[in-house]
Amino acid sequence: MTNAADLAAARLLQARHDRQPQPAPALADVAAGYEVQDRVARALGCFGGTTPRHWKSGGPSREAEISHAPLPPAGVWPSPARAADWPFFTLRGIEAEVALRLREPVDGARAAALDLAGARALVDAMCVSIEIVDSRWTESLQAPPLAKLADLLCHGALVLGPWVDFDAGRDWSTQAGQVRIGSQPALAFRGTHAMADPAFVLPAWLRHATRNGAVLAAGSVVTTGTWCGLLQAQPGDEVEVAFEGIGAASVRL
């Protein structure tokens, strides 16, 4: 009998082939979710046998487990981006985030020994990023959490703004920003990151990404969780995200 991981991988591949969402199966545990991520990526040839260079990591709080997903490079774009032809499935959710970039390679041994301060020291740059949330599951955001993990944490596409120098001592509690989506009223935010510091995800991300002997190359990027919750956009909307003192990014959907 086909197990749940087999079924999940097959359905995600079918969804991408047909551009139609599939019903989400129930997975046994977090390991199964990551196994499905890896199976789908291999089947699609997303990374050509190399370690992924772009990732998303995050969680609802510092006390919760941090989750991770490697991002297929075809859906990572510099700002300003145009996404009208991109095959979204069930939604176009918008998350305003800050992405961080590694200054040097990191292997598993080094990642295992890192604390937060040591991980921060490995970052050379940051930028505004727009995570476009989507789902290959029929249930969309109501799919089971492990199915969403298997589906790259509901990743649709990622837009990266211009890089600026990373400030390891930045006071993120006062960080302000704004999101504009089409004709909707602008949404302002300040100090609203779920973990109070986007760099908090770094040690867990580095250990996860190097767990099977992989080496993260210099220039690898992780986007670190939303500051604005999940906002909804429609086809044709212009989306603009700005963080004070960091920059801005935009995408036309």
N, C-alpha and C positions, 0 to 999 in steps of 0.2 A: 504493500500500500504506500502511496506517495505520502511523505510526511509534510507537516505544515510549512517548513522552510522551502521544500521543493515546490509546493503549491504556490507560496507567496512569490517566489522568484519567477515561476512560469507566468503567473498572472501579471506581474509588473512588466515582464518582457512583452506579453501580449498587449497590454495597455499601450505601451510605447509604440509597438508595431502598428496597432489599429487606430491609435490616437483616441481611444475610448477607455474610460475608467473601468476597473474590475472590482468585484466584491472582495473585501479584505478578509483573509483567514485569521484565525487565532494562533499566535505564535507562543511558544512555551516560555521563552525567557529572553533577556537582553542579548545573550550570545547568539540566539537564533536570528534576532533582528540584524545584528552586524554580519552574520553569515549571509543573509539574503542580500544586504548591500554589496558584499564582495562578489557574490555569484552574478548579480545583475551587471555589475561593472565589468566583470570578465567577459560575460556574454556579449556585451555591447562594444567591448574594446575601448572603453572610455579613456584609459590611462596608458595604453600601449605597453603594459608590463612595467611601468615606472611608478614610483610613489606619487600619489596625488599631490598637486601643488596648492590647491584651494580647498578649504574646509569650512564647515560651520560647526560651532560648538555652543552649548548653552544649557540653561536649566531655569526653573522657576525661582530658585533661591540658593543661597550658599549651602544650605543644609541638604538640598536634594542632589541626586546623582546628576552629573553633567553628561550630556549626550553629544555625539559627534557624527558627522557625515562628510564623506569626501564628495567634492562637487565636480561633475563632469566639465571639462574646460570649454566645451562648445557653448555652455550657458553662462559663462563668466565674461562680462563685457566692461570696457572702460566707459566712463561717463563723458559726454552725453550718449545714451544708448537708445536704440530703436528696437522695439520688441513686437511690432505689429504682426510679424510673420512667425513668431515663435509659437510652438504648439502647446499652449496652456490647456489644461484639462477641465478642472472643476471651479477654479477661482483664480483671482489675481490679488492675493493678500500682500500688503505692504508692511515691512518692518524697517524702521530706521536704526541703523547699527554703526558701530565702529569696527573696522577691520585692522588687524595687526600683522606685521610682516617680519619674518626672521632675518637677522643679519648674517647668520652663519649656519652651517649644517648641524643637525641634532640627531644622534643615534639613540638606541634604546638605553644603553648604559648611562649616558649623560642625562636623558630624560628621567630615569628612575631616581636620580640623586637630587633633582631640582626641587627647591621650594619656590614660593611665589616671587621673592626678590630675585632669585637666580634666573627664573623664567623671564621676568621683566627685562633683565639685562641682555637677553638674547634678541630683543625686539629693536629694530632700527627705525621703523616708520609706521604711521597709522594713516587711515583715510576714512572718509564717510563712505558707507556702503548701504545699498538698498537691497534687502533680501525680498525677492518676489516669491510668495508662498503659493504652492499649488499641491494637488494630490492626484495620484493615479488610482486612488480607491473610490469606489462609488459612494462610500460614506463620507468622503472628503474629511473635514476636520473632526467628524464624529467617529472616524475609524478608531479601533483600539490603539492605545499608545505604542505597543510594540510593532504594530503594522505601520504606524507613522514613522517610527524609527527605521524600519526596513525600507521605507520609501524616502530615504534621504532626509528624514525629519521634515517632510512636506516641502522640500526644496523645489522651486520652479526655475529661478535664474538669479544671478547676482550681478549688481552693477557697482563698480568701484570708482570712487572719485580720485582726484590727484593725491599723491602721497606727500606727507609732510613729516618732519622729524618727530619721533616719538618722545614724549615727555614722561619719564618714569615717575616723577613726583607730582603729576597733575592731580588737582583736587576734583575728582569726578563727581563729588556730591553737589557741586555748583554748576556742572556742565549743562548748558542750555542748548536747545535746538528747536527746529520747526519742520513740519511736514506739510506740503501742499499737494493735494490730489485733485486734478481737474478743477471743477467749479465748487468743490466742497470748501467750507471754511478752513483756514489754516489751523493746524494743531501745534501748539507750543508745548514744550516739556523742559524740565530741569531736574537733574539728579535722579532720574527714574530708572536707571539700570537695575535689574533684579538682583544683581550681586554687588552693587555699589561701585564696582570697578570692572571694566571689561577685561582687564588682564587676569582676573581671577580664574578664567577658564584655562589659562595657558598650561599649568603643570599637567592637568588631566588630559588636555588635548595632546600634548607632546608625548605623554606615555602611551596614549591610545594609538596615535598615528605611527609609532615606532615599535608597537608591541610584538610584531612578528618578524623582527629583524630588519625592518625598513629603516631608511635614513631620510629624514626630511631635509630637502635641499635649502640652501640659502635662498631667500626670496619667497619661501612658502608663506601662505596667507591663511589666516583664520578670521572669520567674522564671528562676533562674540555675543550676540543676543540683542533683542529689541529694546529700544527706549520708549516706544510709543504703543506697545501692545501690538495687536494685529488690526490693521485698517484695511478697508475694502476699496478696490479700484475697479474700473470698468474698461473695456476695450476703447482705445482712443484717448484715454486720460494721459495728461502730462503729469508726472510725479517728480517732485523736487524735495530733496532732504538736505538740510543744512545744520551743521554743528558749529557753534561759536568757537572761533580759534582753531578750527580744524579744516573746514572747507564745506563743500557741497557736492551733490551728485544728482543726476536727473535721468529719467527714462520716459520715453513715449510708448505707451502700451498699445 
